[in-house]
């Protein structure tokens, strides 16, 4: 499906950078503290376990992307394979998850920067970050592939600096230590760690905006997620090996505290810059994903055509971005914790992945010609198990998020109901 004709195309390197930047948010600078508090020396294993649903989901997304790549992929894949209602519900869940990610990142940055400017109210800092991210999208900077690459390279090198210094400095976890909060705490830590992997299929929203998408989409998803998984596991390794459980429990920025154990004080500026870049690239992913889902729904007649307004110079859907901006800023006024928005992100994106994974079962039946010509060797023997396990793991982890913050269930249920109601209304016209 081609919603709009895009003149500029993302290269494979650019698409991988978008994926890595979308997944790695400022959360990794902060989230390792709460995860380590509940998992102790076993934190690297938490990141391995949390990667499982992401990897199976990535395999299912790769199968879809190499067969029928499309802009607004969440809606289009499910509409093509499961019908309009499933497509609309998936879109709404993706939007809910994306907005949760925006809330998590914005509040996380506000907490992070409070160390330097405690007199500024945190909602003001969070809203300012959202406005900054919207502005650089609006003026077209984020449309620059080179800018994306620069931000991600700076982010990754800063994290590698901490990892290498930690390993050289002896920051290795003691696996003889028991779990500080037992199995229950370990499972809760794994649910929270799932937040760190959300966004692996953001590139599926770009479709026609990528060079040779049937070949590059699967490569982008798998390579991007692989880079992130290695970085996360190694970050967990050096933090768990450098800080005690009590230190991780009380640390506001555990990764920075770890860095200062092994690096000169002046390097904190480079790492802080990486945290800001991580926040911008993550919020940028929300400004990419949510408006494209709105556009897909508008093209189908489920939402007003107003959402399809396109700026060819910036390659942005401005009206959809205005809505995302307004909702994101409104969320910050509620002054919820970053963890709450994180659970909303996990629930929305993982439950949308349940539907997307289920859709992957039907590509062989409905698109046999495209499967046969796919650049990736699609075979039922691996697509079906990966799609099934992706759905099961995503459903389990998504449902667990409800137990951590009860309103998440109501938000997700309301979003699904709105998607169904809009589809029913569109069908009656």
C-alpha positions as CSV (number, residue, x, y, z in Angstrom):
1,X,0.0,0.0,0.0
2,X,1.4,3.4,-0.9
3,X,-0.3,6.1,1.1
4,X,2.0,8.9,-0.3
5,X,4.7,8.9,-2.9
6,X,8.0,9.5,-1.0
7,X,10.8,11.1,-3.0
8,X,13.5,10.4,-0.4
9,X,14.3,6.8,0.5
10,X,16.0,5.5,3.6
11,X,19.1,3.4,2.9
12,X,19.7,0.2,4.8
13,X,22.1,2.0,7.1
14,X,19.6,4.8,7.7
15,X,16.8,2.3,8.4
16,X,18.9,0.4,10.9
17,X,19.8,3.7,12.7
18,X,16.1,4.6,12.9
19,X,15.4,1.2,14.4
20,X,18.2,1.3,16.9
21,X,17.3,4.9,17.9
22,X,13.7,4.0,18.3
23,X,14.4,1.1,20.6
24,X,17.2,2.6,22.7
25,X,15.6,5.3,24.8
26,X,16.7,7.2,27.8
27,X,15.1,4.4,29.8
28,X,18.3,2.3,29.5
29,X,20.1,5.1,31.5
30,X,17.5,4.8,34.3
31,X,15.7,1.5,34.0
32,X,18.7,-0.6,35.0
33,X,18.4,0.7,38.5
34,X,14.9,-0.6,39.2
35,X,15.7,-3.8,37.3
36,X,18.8,-4.4,39.3
37,X,17.0,-3.7,42.5
38,X,14.8,-6.7,41.8
39,X,17.2,-9.0,40.0
40,X,20.6,-8.2,41.5
41,X,23.6,-9.9,39.8
42,X,21.2,-11.7,37.5
43,X,20.2,-8.6,35.6
44,X,22.0,-9.6,32.4
45,X,19.7,-12.7,32.3
46,X,16.7,-10.4,32.7
47,X,17.6,-8.6,29.5
48,X,18.1,-12.0,27.7
49,X,14.7,-13.2,28.8
50,X,13.0,-9.9,27.9
51,X,14.6,-10.2,24.4
52,X,12.7,-13.5,23.7
53,X,9.3,-12.0,22.8
54,X,11.1,-9.3,20.9
55,X,13.0,-11.8,18.8
56,X,10.1,-13.9,18.0
57,X,8.1,-10.8,17.2
58,X,10.9,-9.6,15.0
59,X,10.8,-12.8,13.0
60,X,7.1,-12.5,12.5
61,X,7.5,-8.8,11.5
62,X,10.3,-9.8,9.1
63,X,8.0,-12.3,7.4
64,X,5.3,-9.7,6.9
65,X,7.7,-7.0,5.8
66,X,9.5,-9.1,3.2
67,X,6.1,-10.2,1.8
68,X,3.9,-7.1,1.8
69,X,5.8,-4.0,3.0
70,X,3.6,-1.0,3.6
71,X,3.3,2.4,5.1
72,X,1.2,2.2,8.3
73,X,2.2,-1.4,8.5
74,X,0.3,-2.2,11.7
75,X,-3.0,-1.5,10.1
76,X,-2.2,-2.7,6.6
77,X,-0.8,-6.1,7.6
78,X,-3.8,-6.9,9.8
79,X,-6.4,-5.5,7.5
80,X,-5.0,-7.5,4.5
81,X,-4.7,-10.7,6.5
82,X,-7.4,-10.6,9.2
83,X,-9.8,-7.9,8.1
84,X,-10.6,-4.2,8.9
85,X,-11.6,-4.6,12.5
86,X,-8.4,-6.4,13.4
87,X,-6.4,-3.7,11.5
88,X,-8.2,-0.9,13.4
89,X,-7.7,-2.5,16.8
90,X,-4.0,-3.1,16.0
91,X,-3.6,0.6,15.0
92,X,-5.1,1.8,18.2
93,X,-2.9,-0.5,20.3
94,X,0.2,0.7,18.5
95,X,-0.8,4.3,19.1
96,X,-1.4,3.6,22.8
97,X,1.9,1.9,23.1
98,X,3.7,4.7,21.2
99,X,2.2,7.3,23.5
100,X,3.2,5.3,26.5
101,X,6.8,5.3,25.1
102,X,6.6,9.0,24.7
103,X,5.5,9.4,28.3
104,X,8.2,7.1,29.6
105,X,11.0,8.8,27.8
106,X,9.8,12.3,28.6
107,X,9.3,11.7,32.3
108,X,12.6,9.7,32.4
109,X,14.5,12.7,30.9
110,X,12.7,15.1,33.3
111,X,13.9,12.9,36.2
112,X,17.3,12.7,34.7
113,X,17.8,16.4,34.2
114,X,16.3,17.2,37.7
115,X,19.8,16.4,39.0
116,X,21.1,19.6,37.2
117,X,18.0,21.9,37.5
118,X,15.9,20.7,40.5
119,X,14.1,24.0,40.6
120,X,12.3,23.4,37.2
121,X,9.0,21.5,37.6
122,X,9.4,18.1,36.0
123,X,6.3,18.3,33.8
124,X,7.7,21.5,32.3
125,X,11.0,19.7,31.4
126,X,9.0,16.7,30.0
127,X,6.8,19.0,27.9
128,X,9.8,20.9,26.7
129,X,11.4,17.8,25.4
130,X,8.2,16.8,23.5
131,X,8.0,20.2,22.0
132,X,11.7,20.1,21.0
133,X,11.3,16.7,19.3
134,X,8.2,17.9,17.5
135,X,10.0,21.1,16.3
136,X,13.0,19.3,14.8
137,X,10.5,17.0,13.0
138,X,8.5,20.0,11.9
139,X,11.4,21.8,10.4
140,X,12.5,18.7,8.7
141,X,15.8,17.9,10.5
142,X,14.6,14.3,11.4
143,X,13.9,13.7,7.7
144,X,17.7,13.9,7.3
145,X,19.2,10.4,7.2
146,X,22.6,11.8,8.1
147,X,21.2,13.4,11.2
148,X,19.6,10.1,12.3
149,X,22.9,8.3,11.8
150,X,24.9,10.9,13.7
151,X,22.5,10.7,16.7
152,X,22.6,6.9,16.8
153,X,26.4,6.7,16.4
154,X,26.9,9.1,19.3
155,X,24.4,7.2,21.4
156,X,26.0,3.8,20.7
157,X,29.5,4.9,21.2
158,X,28.7,6.5,24.6
159,X,27.1,3.2,25.8
160,X,30.0,1.2,24.5
161,X,32.4,3.5,26.4
162,X,30.6,2.7,29.6
163,X,30.5,-1.1,28.8
164,X,34.2,-1.3,27.8
165,X,35.4,0.7,30.8
166,X,33.2,-1.3,33.2
167,X,34.5,-4.6,31.9
168,X,38.2,-3.5,32.0
169,X,37.6,-2.1,35.5
170,X,36.3,-5.4,36.8
171,X,32.6,-4.7,36.7
172,X,31.5,-8.4,36.5
173,X,28.4,-9.7,38.3
174,X,28.7,-12.3,41.0
175,X,26.2,-15.0,40.0
176,X,26.6,-16.8,43.3
177,X,24.4,-14.1,44.8
178,X,20.7,-15.0,45.4
179,X,17.8,-13.1,43.8
180,X,17.2,-10.1,46.1
181,X,13.4,-10.3,45.8
182,X,12.9,-13.9,44.8
183,X,11.3,-15.3,41.7
184,X,8.5,-12.8,41.8
185,X,10.8,-9.9,41.8
186,X,12.8,-11.4,38.9
187,X,9.6,-11.8,36.8
188,X,8.6,-8.2,37.5
189,X,12.0,-7.1,36.4
190,X,11.7,-9.0,33.2
191,X,8.3,-7.3,32.5
192,X,9.9,-3.9,33.0
193,X,12.8,-4.9,30.8
194,X,10.4,-5.6,28.0
195,X,9.9,-1.9,27.8
196,X,13.5,-1.5,26.7
197,X,12.9,-3.6,23.6
198,X,9.7,-2.0,22.4
199,X,10.0,-0.3,19.0
200,X,11.8,-3.1,17.2
201,X,9.2,-3.1,14.4
202,X,8.9,0.7,14.1
203,X,10.5,0.4,10.6
204,X,7.4,-1.6,9.6
205,X,5.6,1.7,9.7
206,X,7.8,3.2,7.0
207,X,7.2,0.7,4.2
208,X,7.6,2.7,0.9
209,X,10.0,5.1,2.6
210,X,12.8,2.5,2.5
211,X,14.9,1.5,-0.4
212,X,14.1,-2.0,-1.6
213,X,11.8,-2.7,1.4
214,X,11.1,-6.4,0.8
215,X,14.9,-7.0,1.2
216,X,15.8,-4.3,3.6
217,X,12.9,-4.5,6.1
218,X,13.8,-7.9,7.5
219,X,17.5,-7.1,7.6
220,X,16.8,-3.9,9.4
221,X,14.6,-5.4,12.0
222,X,16.9,-8.4,12.8
223,X,20.2,-6.4,12.7
224,X,18.8,-3.4,14.6
225,X,17.3,-5.6,17.4
226,X,20.5,-7.7,17.6
227,X,22.7,-4.6,18.1
228,X,20.3,-3.4,20.8
229,X,20.1,-6.8,22.6
230,X,23.9,-7.0,22.9
231,X,24.2,-3.5,24.2
232,X,21.4,-4.0,26.8
233,X,22.8,-7.3,28.1
234,X,26.3,-5.8,28.4
235,X,24.9,-2.7,30.1
236,X,23.2,-5.0,32.6
237,X,26.4,-6.9,33.0
238,X,28.6,-3.9,34.0
239,X,25.9,-2.2,36.2
240,X,25.2,-5.4,38.1
241,X,28.9,-5.9,38.5
242,X,29.7,-2.4,39.6
243,X,26.9,-1.5,42.0
244,X,25.4,-3.3,45.0
245,X,21.6,-4.1,45.1
246,X,21.2,-1.2,47.6
247,X,23.0,1.2,45.3
248,X,20.9,0.2,42.3
249,X,17.8,0.6,44.4
250,X,18.6,4.1,45.4
251,X,20.4,5.3,42.3
252,X,18.5,7.7,40.1
253,X,20.7,7.1,37.1
254,X,22.4,3.8,37.7
255,X,24.2,3.7,34.3
256,X,25.8,7.1,35.0
257,X,26.8,6.0,38.5
258,X,28.4,3.0,36.9
259,X,30.2,5.1,34.4
260,X,31.6,7.4,37.1
261,X,33.1,4.3,38.8
262,X,35.3,3.5,35.8
263,X,35.6,6.7,33.7
264,X,36.9,10.3,34.2
265,X,34.4,12.8,35.5
266,X,34.5,14.8,32.2
267,X,33.0,11.9,30.2
268,X,29.7,12.4,31.9
269,X,29.0,15.2,29.4
270,X,29.4,12.9,26.5
271,X,27.1,10.3,28.2
272,X,24.5,13.0,29.1
273,X,24.5,14.1,25.4
274,X,23.8,10.5,24.5
275,X,20.8,10.4,26.9
276,X,19.4,13.4,25.3
277,X,19.9,11.9,21.8
278,X,18.3,8.7,22.9
279,X,15.2,10.6,24.1
280,X,14.9,12.6,20.8
281,X,15.3,9.5,18.6
282,X,12.7,7.6,20.7
283,X,10.2,10.4,20.7
284,X,10.9,10.8,17.0
285,X,9.8,7.2,16.6
286,X,6.4,8.1,18.1
287,X,6.1,11.0,15.7
288,X,6.8,8.6,12.9
289,X,4.6,5.7,13.9
290,X,1.4,7.2,15.3
291,X,0.6,9.6,12.4
292,X,1.2,6.9,9.9
293,X,-1.3,4.7,11.6
294,X,-3.8,7.6,11.5
295,X,-3.1,8.1,7.8
296,X,-3.7,4.4,7.1
297,X,-7.0,4.6,9.0
298,X,-8.0,7.8,7.2
299,X,-7.2,6.2,3.8
300,X,-9.6,3.4,4.7
301,X,-12.3,5.9,5.6
302,X,-12.2,5.0,9.4
303,X,-10.7,8.4,10.4
304,X,-11.2,11.8,8.7
305,X,-9.1,12.6,5.6
306,X,-7.8,15.5,7.6
307,X,-5.1,13.1,8.9
308,X,-3.7,12.6,5.4
309,X,-2.3,16.1,5.0
310,X,1.3,15.5,3.8
311,X,4.3,17.9,3.6
312,X,6.4,16.5,0.8
313,X,9.4,18.7,1.7
314,X,9.6,17.4,5.3
315,X,7.9,14.0,4.5
316,X,5.7,14.5,7.6
317,X,2.0,14.2,8.3
318,X,1.6,17.4,10.1
319,X,-2.0,17.0,11.4
320,X,-1.3,13.7,12.9
321,X,1.8,15.1,14.6
322,X,-0.3,17.9,16.0
323,X,-2.6,15.4,17.7
324,X,0.4,13.4,19.0
325,X,1.9,16.6,20.4
326,X,-1.3,17.7,22.1
327,X,-1.9,14.3,23.7
328,X,1.7,13.8,24.8
329,X,1.8,17.2,26.5
330,X,-1.5,16.5,28.2
331,X,-0.2,13.2,29.5
332,X,2.7,15.1,31.2
333,X,0.2,17.2,33.1
334,X,-1.1,14.1,34.8
335,X,2.3,13.7,36.5
336,X,2.4,9.9,36.5
337,X,5.6,8.0,37.1
338,X,7.7,6.9,34.2
339,X,7.0,3.2,35.2
340,X,3.3,3.8,34.7
341,X,3.7,5.1,31.1
342,X,6.2,2.3,30.5
343,X,3.6,-0.3,31.4
344,X,1.2,1.4,29.0
345,X,3.8,1.2,26.3
346,X,4.5,-2.5,27.0
347,X,0.8,-3.4,27.0
348,X,-0.1,-1.5,23.8
349,X,2.9,-2.6,21.7
350,X,3.0,-6.2,22.9
351,X,-0.7,-6.8,22.5
352,X,-0.6,-5.2,19.0
353,X,2.2,-7.7,18.4
354,X,-0.1,-10.5,19.3
355,X,-2.4,-9.6,16.5
356,X,0.4,-9.0,14.0
357,X,2.0,-12.4,14.9
358,X,-1.3,-14.1,14.4
359,X,-1.7,-12.4,11.0
360,X,1.7,-13.9,9.9
361,X,0.0,-17.3,9.8
362,X,-2.0,-16.3,6.8
363,X,0.6,-14.9,4.5
364,X,1.2,-18.3,2.8
365,X,-2.5,-18.7,2.0
366,X,-3.3,-15.1,1.0
367,X,-0.1,-14.0,-0.7
368,X,1.5,-17.2,-2.1
369,X,3.0,-15.4,-5.1
370,X,4.7,-12.7,-2.9
371,X,5.9,-15.4,-0.5
372,X,7.5,-17.3,-3.4
373,X,9.3,-14.1,-4.6
374,X,10.3,-12.9,-1.1
375,X,14.0,-12.1,-0.8
376,X,13.9,-13.8,2.6
377,X,13.5,-17.6,2.5
378,X,10.0,-17.8,4.1
379,X,9.2,-21.3,5.2
380,X,6.3,-22.5,7.3
381,X,8.5,-24.6,9.5
382,X,10.0,-21.4,11.0
383,X,7.4,-18.7,10.4
384,X,4.6,-20.6,12.2
385,X,6.6,-21.4,15.4
386,X,8.0,-17.9,15.6
387,X,4.6,-16.3,15.0
388,X,3.0,-18.6,17.6
389,X,5.7,-18.1,20.2
390,X,5.7,-14.4,19.5
391,X,1.9,-14.2,20.2
392,X,2.2,-16.3,23.3
393,X,5.1,-14.5,24.9
394,X,3.7,-11.1,23.9
395,X,0.3,-12.0,25.4
396,X,1.9,-13.2,28.6
397,X,4.1,-10.2,29.1
398,X,1.4,-7.8,28.0
399,X,-1.1,-9.3,30.4
400,X,1.5,-9.2,33.2
401,X,1.7,-5.4,32.7
402,X,-2.0,-5.2,33.8
403,X,-1.0,-6.7,37.2
404,X,1.6,-4.0,37.7
405,X,-0.7,-1.0,37.1
406,X,-4.5,-1.7,36.8
407,X,-5.5,1.3,34.7
408,X,-3.4,-0.1,31.8
409,X,-6.1,-2.7,31.2
410,X,-8.8,0.0,31.0
411,X,-6.7,2.1,28.6
412,X,-6.0,-0.8,26.3
413,X,-9.6,-2.0,26.4
414,X,-10.9,1.5,25.6
415,X,-8.5,1.8,22.7
416,X,-9.6,-1.5,21.2
417,X,-13.2,-0.5,21.7
418,X,-12.7,2.8,19.9
419,X,-11.0,1.0,17.0
420,X,-13.9,-1.4,16.6
421,X,-16.5,1.4,17.0
422,X,-14.8,3.5,14.3
423,X,-14.7,0.6,11.9
424,X,-18.3,-0.2,12.5
425,X,-19.2,3.4,11.9
426,X,-17.2,3.6,8.7
427,X,-18.9,0.4,7.5
428,X,-22.3,1.9,7.9
429,X,-21.5,5.0,5.7
